[in-house]
Amino acid sequence: MAEQLEPDPLTVLSRWVGEAAAAGLPVPSTMTLATAGPDGPHARTVLVTTIDGGALRFHSSTPTGKTRDLAADPRASGVFHWPALGRQAILTGTAIELDAAASLAAYPTRPRQLQLLAWAYEALLPRAVRALRGGPGRRGSGLRRGRRRPRLRGRPASWTTIELTPTRIDLWQAGTEATPPTKTRYDRVDGAWTGFPVLP
């Protein structure tokens, strides 16, 4: 039997992520993020770190495909899926890159492994930017820099925070042999959520 859901879908989503973690599911806050690019849609997985204040936040480096897409078109969609729990959440809204202050505050809270990855991207950035622009890169510069021990004194300049603010959220729950699946849709109008059942 489908559970009764709270009026705020982000409260439900945060709880579902916590329950997936408690159930031992790997990386329960992983979300598939879809953006619109000039050559069509693009999708990839990201690790959501914060769900509060009416939005979700995750981190990236820039420039990347996602940051370029969102700078040109902020429309985005995200999907969480926990098959073992028979739950799925689909979010639609807009995503923007936040200012440096948000990233400066968030960076020290990230695990060391993710800080190292951010610095690895920073080391390769000059070469990557030249490749994206179609120009020649400095031969071997990215490799040489990548071999150096990263200096973790602060946030790399390329490390950024992205905030997804949904205006629609669909919460799907699997059924049983005797009951069908259910989907509850929430639309946000003038800052308030309204939920109603829709066909799965």
ABEGO torsion letter per residue (X at the ends): XBBBBBABAAAAAAAAAAAAAAAGBBGAABBBBBBBBAAEBBBBBBBBABBBGGBBBBBBBOBBAAAAAAAABABBBBBBBBAAAGBBBBBBEBBBBBBAAAAAAAAAABBAAAAAAAAAAAAAAAAAAAAAAGBBBBBGAAAAAAABBBBBABBBAABBBBBBBBABBBBBBBBBAABBBBBBBBBBBGGBBBBBBBBX
